Amino acid sequence: MKKIFALLSTLFFLTSFSAKAEVQYGFGLMTGQISSDGTETEGTAADTSDRSKSFDELFFGADLFLEYISGGGMTYGVSYVPVDIELGSGQRADSNGSDPAENDDGTRKASADVSDLITLYTNIPVGGNGWYGLLGYHMATVETNENLNESSYGDEDITGYQIGIGQRIDAFKYELSYSDFEDISIKSSGGGTNSVNADADALTFRVSFGF
């Protein structure tokens, strides 16, 4: 709900400027690498261990954007990524022998995706020839998908920041940016008391076309 309110508020803000300003809309294409580190802590009587794993995932995506461009080149915009971006996935097989009290056998599978990524951003002119610095604020949801014996994890809304540099050539832009998301902390529901703590960051190259 907070993300929808922020998106609608920004759209209203951008479309309410004077006709003397330039308002562009369009789409962007992006590729990059997202890196994530996570630790799962099990709280069952049979297992209180921590398990850690790191992922480096190459991703491709697209976004829709709307932005206001002032006469001096200062730009304020909002973008929305309608496709999910995978953070990582994995599986493991547990076997605790024949003791019935340790009913913890089985194969565990889990994955996480970033969905509904909304970015509020500004392009700050630097020098000439259309160069600009990029500052952005991310809002997204981390969606978990898992196949566990007795418990499950929910989804969590997260935020993050973005910095970068780019160049505008008429209605075309290209930019390189770094994004850092806040730490993710999710507790399981169901039969276990497991928890997952993770963090993620991304390096992205993006090109966009405005109309």
N, C-alpha and C positions, 0 to 999 in steps of 0.2 A: 504494500500500500504506500509506503514512504517513497519508493522508487517511482511509482505511477504519479504521485503528487508532485514530485520534483520534476518529472518529465513534462507534465502538463503546465506547471508554473513557468518552466523555462520556455516552452513553446509560446505561451501567452506573452512572455517578456520579449521574445525575439520578434514576434509578429506585430507588436504594438509600437514599434519605432516609426519615426517619420518616414514618409516616402522618399525623402532625400537620401536616406541610407540604403545600402544594398543588402538585401536579404537573399541568401542562396540556399537551395536544398539540393541534395544529390546522394550519391552513394560512394562508398570506399571499399577497397580491397586490401587485405592485410595478410601478412605472414610473419612468423616469428617463432620464438622458443619460449615456452613457459616452464619454469623450474619450481618444483615443490618438494618439501621435506615434511614427513609426517611420522608421528609416534603413536602407536596404539598401546594403551595400558589395559590389561585384563584384570578384573576384580573378582573373579570366581574363586571359590575355595580351592579348586585344583590348580589354578594358574594365576599368579599375580605378577607376571613378567611384563616387560616392555618390549615392543618390536618396532623398529624404525626402518624407514625406507625412503629413498629419494627418487624423483622422476625428472627427466628432461624430455619434454614432449614438443615436437614440431607441430605447429598448427597453421591452418589456413582459415580465413573467415571473411566476412563482409559486414558492412554497417550502413545504416541510413542516417543522414545528418541534416540539420537545419542550423544556419549560422547568420549572424548579423555582422556586416563588415562596415566599419566607419570609414570616413574619407581619408584618415591617416593610416589605414591598414589594420587598426586594432580590431580583433575579431572575437566574438563571443558565440559559442555554439553548444549544441547538444547532439550526441550520437547514440544510436541504439543498435546493438548487435543481436539479430534475431535467431542466430544459430548458437548451439552450445559449444564450448571449448573444453576438451578433456584435460583434466589435471593429472590423471594417472589411474591405473588399474592393476590388479594383481590377485593372486590366489595362493593358498597354502593348504596342505593336508596335515591334520593333527591325528595322532594315534597315541593313546595313553594305556594301551594294554587291555587286559580282560577284567580289570577291577570295575564292577558296576557303579561304584561311588564316583568314579571319574568319567562320567558320561560326557566326554568332551571330544569324542572322535568325529571326524568328518572333514570335508573340504570346504574351506571358506573362500568366498570370492567377494571382492569389493572394488568399486570404482567411484570417481567423483568428477563432476563436470561443473564448469562455470556457466550459468544461464542468465538471461535477461540482463546483460551488461549494458548499463547506461553510463555515459561519461559527459560531464559538464566541463567545458574546456575554454581556454582563451589562447589566442595567438598574439604574441607581443612582437611588433616589428623590431628587427635588429639590423642596423645598417641599412643597406639598400638592396635592390634587385629582388625584392620579394621575400627575403629571408626573415624568419621569425623564430622566437622561442615559444615552446609549448608548455602550458601548465594545465593539468586536468584533475578531476575528482571522479573516481569510479564508485558505482553502486552495482552490486551483483548478488546473485544467490548461488551458493554452493549446493548442488544436488548430489546426494549419495545414493548409490545403488549397491545393494549387498545381498549375499546369500550366506547367512550365518545360522548357526544351530539354534540359538535360543533368543537372540536379540537383534535389534535393528537400529540404525542411526537415522536421524532426521536431517532436514535441510537447514541451512543457516545463511542469513543475509550478512554480507560483508561490505566494507568500503576499502578504498585505496587511493593512492595518488599517482600522478603521471607527470613526467618531465621529458622534454625532448627538443628537437630542432627540426625545422623544415623550410621549404621554399614554396611560395605561391607563384604560379605563372598563369595569369588570367584566371580561368575557372578550374585550373588543374593544380593540385598540391601533392607533394610527397614529403614524408617525414619519418624520422627515426626516433623512437621513444622508449623509455624504461618505465615500467609500472611495478609498484610494490603494494601488495594487499595486506590488510591487517591479519593477525594471527587467527586461525580457525580453531575453535574448541567445541567439540560435539560429544555429548554423552549418549550412551545407548539406552534404549527402552526395551522392556521385555524381561527375559530371564536373567540377563547378566547386568553387570555394573561396569561395563567397559567404557573407555573414553578415547577420543582421538584428538590430538593437537597437531596442527600443521600450519605452514606458511607457504606463500607462493609469490613469485615475481615473474615478470615477463619482459622480453625484449622484442619490439614490434617494428616492422617496416610497413608503412601504409601509403597507398596512393588514393586520391579521391578526385571526383569529377562533379562540379557544381553546375547548376542550371539557373 
